[in-house]
């Protein structure tokens, strides 16, 4: 078998089986592996060579909790979810945040997938800022929630806080209620107003004759940023993952993660903990760091 002659793997996984195979390979060969788009740590333990860019669901839920805590401490907070094993895990992650920081006062509501605005209305308060947190990554459930909130009368001011699956979800950008704001978390921020993003989009259009999707920017940024960092820190790459010298649009913040919280000094993996909150009001988009 020919000798391996490379120092970095950048991968876009589509399932946990692929991730398990490649993460084991990276560990056995001591080769850093960048997981560019897959947001999970499944089958990854004691592997300091595994690096997650697309932050895990647990990280998103923790940051959403803190975002609501810091920005709407006096609001009427509703945690709206559906029946499901993943939703149960998400709700537990959210509840566990009360042990780490000042606890939020919120009401948990479980809805069917086909609920209506009339079913949600009695839980809202016309005298307060209503903060409605979506406790599911289901795009169908998220769409139902957004449409229901969009129908509610202007007597209520509402902030809908969504999961990262709301990035690119059509109803997020097509609401008509000017008393409804939508906020969701994402580790990727590619504003079309950014000069570099605009330049890349123009170059893509020239070569491909089309408009690039976010996957293009994710792929380009991963390849450019981490290959440059590897050349700069060839013998100390893992300790310099958060160097922003070559970032395109995102200031990644990688931290070592120990899932078991034991005494082992070997991290299970490195994860990007930098999230952006995208605020959308009637199609107008702004980024909240």
PyMOL commands that set and color helices and strands:
alter all, ss='L'
color gray80, all
select helices_A, chain A and resi 16-29+57-71+85-99+117-121+139-151+164-166+170-173+195-208+214-232+237-240
alter helices_A, ss='H'
color red, helices_A
select strands_A, chain A and resi 8-11+32-35+50-52+76-81+106-110+129-134+157-162+180-186+254-257+269-272+276-281+284-288
alter strands_A, ss='S'
color yellow, strands_A
deselect
rebuild
show_as cartoon
